[in-house]
Amino acid sequence: MNLPGRRSGGNAFDRLRGRPGRQPAFGIVGTPDPIEPPRTIDPVRYGLPPREDIRTDIDGPDPTGDAAVAAVRRGDWRSASEILAGSGADWERRTRLVGRLGAVAKRDDAWLTEWLASEPDDPAAHTVTANALAAIAWAIRTSAPGQNVSDEQWRGFFRVMRQAPEHCRRAAALAPSDPTPWIELLIIARGLQYEQDQFRTVWQEVRSRAPDHLGAHLFARIYWQPEWFGSTELHEAFIADATHGRPMGSLFTLVRLCSVHDGEPRSEAERPAYYREVALNLVIDEAAADLAAASPDHPYAATQRHMLAYLLTNAGRHTEAYAQFKAIGAYCGSSPWWSYADPLDSFVSTRSAAVMGWEDAGRPTLP
Amino acid sequence: MVPRGIATHRLSGWCLAASLRIGTGEWIGTLMRRVVHAAHVIVLLLGFYVLCVGLLAALVAADVLVTRQAAASAALDREVVIAYVLTAVVAYIAVRGIFVSIRVRDRNLRGIEVSERDEPALWRHVEFLAREVGTRPPKRIYLVADVNASVWDNAHLLGLIPGQRRMKLGLPLLAGLTPAQFDAAVSHELGHFGNRDLRFGALDHRAAANVASAMSAARGRRLEKAGLRRGLWIPGHNTVEAMFDLYGRHVLAVTQAARRRQEYAADRVAADIAGHANAASALRELRVIATALDFYLDKYATIGLERKLVPMPAELFGGFAAMLAEPERRKQLDDVRRNLVAEPPAVFASHPPMHERIAAIEALPPDGRPADTSGARAMAMLANPSAVMTAVGPKLLGSDAAGAQAVDWDTLVTAASAARAARRSDPLRLVLAGMYGTQVSLSGLLDAVDAGRLDEILEELPASDGASDAHMIGAVAREAAKTLMTPMVRGWALAELASQGRVRWRHTWADSSGVLAIDADLSASLSAALQAIVALRPDARAMRRVVYPAGVAA
């Protein structure tokens, strides 16, 4: 659930030093043929859920998260608190739950205020508050490129974001073994433009508590991108370090996949060449094998699928892509779709492209 | 010659009339042309008087007619009154046009006269320049508050008989021009009188000045000032005004070319005496000084006027000179100087566009004389600058400053900045006034926050541009509104603290809003109190302690 893209206000490219938001990669949606109507498919005929059934808030089934969200929407923060406590030391699940609750607070945070007032020493309340503040801050800033963000929006972004670290520190003090407050701070650090050494300090706190936390690696990678506060070398070093020695099925190949997607050329014309590169396709192969080896209930299995579905379609590997879309089902709340102006639209059009590619190839057997 | 009206628009530069230099070779042909032209102008000038007298005569005739009719039938009383009023109005305007316009009065000079005894160095220098130019020096010198210099003589018989010559020098020029640039400005003015070979040149100027004054008199500024015209319809006024206007425009058009030639000739004189580089830079500097003075008046001298506070008399001009000397401002004026754009062409302006005059000077063959970059100012010539500045300074503000209290700069900037801080909170005050049904003080806001009504206030607060997007809902909209509200609360609190004398603003020439002088502890607790009000759980207690340490007075 908590993918980097989400934290950056729904767009992994909404850099402070600004690069315009990307448009969907496909001519089908972006530039319909003015004479011939664009080809479309009826998803149901291909065993795919129709557009209106697709959930945009999550990347795959998450009944526990749904229950927690439903509870706080009723104002029942106690149930949510119990559900969160139930995640125990499964830090990946805890991080995702925190993210889902924080997202609810953007619309209505009365329950959170009440929670914090009633349980001022509950680390979970502080962690969720930190996440909510970051979510609110990004919503004020919007995901527009930096140069299109107004002074007023910047002021609001920083004013709200600056309140978040205090809650992280409070939570960390109350629950010293819990990495989630530090992971929240990791995300907030990018928004608050932490210096590299400052960021490394936070990262050490995360690593010492949860060295195998994939979500934390996904967040931290963004900080090291040259467009944010790192450089090409630091970014590459981070990925190499993150993926080094990871067993198949750990899904750490996702770190590399995200960077491949981020490296996508802005110009649509240059994309086919980019996605047909052999090295890139080897990364895709490795990630697909990683996913095949992973447990189906790995918290990042769905994210890996979304990413693969997108990259495979663009690489012209429509049959494999179609298979991933079938496995994804009725969800699109994930990277890479969040990088685009209309996530649902880009999901559906990419899916159509995969299916039509599969048709054009003579309907080969799915892997 | 023309203290008001179009001929001495502040930016138009040095004005004034007189003669032209021409080569002896073209003497006869030029003379013929000049005579014909002069005759044309004289006819126009006489025509102006004829127009006025004719108008009056026609009205008097009408009056007589109406009065006779009225004697026959008693019902015409109203028409008689109207006719008399009409006659009186036209008579007033015409008489003003004929007589009033042609004299410069001391009271129209925004400055003081300085005698040879007052300012010997200035007098000697002006006399020296007059000798260089080859004309007689002025009999009187005035130092005025305008960005302008001019020379005029109250000539008689359409300028054919010279009268007493007078010169006015703008104090802003003395404060802003180098000695060499100042020489250029003065030489230009004297240059208008430099050649006696063709006095007819004065005619063009005189005719234009005369008519311009008549036009402005006809527009009835004096009447307006006396409150007579506001909302009061004077019959026939528009017609008279239109007639004067039409005639005046014709005269200006006929004389324009000659007047502009005179300006170019006077620029040549200035360039010969002060050097090309200084003459050109002096012209440029006029607009820079005018810009600086406008800025100074707007951002410094008049900031307290709403509260009837003005700078000390000595500081009014001293401040302008001090602002010009401030390094930050010097840099800004350098930018202004570099980015001077061509002024929009003014119809019938007495002077050619400044950039064309500068181009004409710069097109002269090089004279090898360097620009004066000494950094000295012509002001240094004054024997008693502080007395002069004290006397002329108040004229900068005019009648608006009547009855105002003179205070030091810090007091002035504190009053203005506190008012600005208070204004920043206007949208918030409006919301609270709506909530309480009456204007409230800052403590009213704090009460509302304590009562848990901040969300209500935030909802009512008008959103800033771009904040009205669909994603601004719930907590996001609330937090965005808090961000918007934060500087308003700060402004309100600062205004309150200023009224208690606990914060002040220190005047500085680098920043017209001054520098907030606030105790470090107070500053820190104010910031913390501000953050507490807009925190996730709003809390106004800290702000109450900061702003009302002794409790709120009822």
Interface residues (C-beta under 8 A of the other chain):
Chain A: A105 K106 R107 D108 D109 T113 L116 A117 T129 A132 L133 I136 A137 A139 I140 T142 S150 E152 Q153 R155 G156 R159 V160 Q163
Chain B: S464 D465 G466 A467 D469 H471 M472 I473 G474 A475 V476 E479 A480 K482 T483 L484 T486 V534 A535 L536 R537
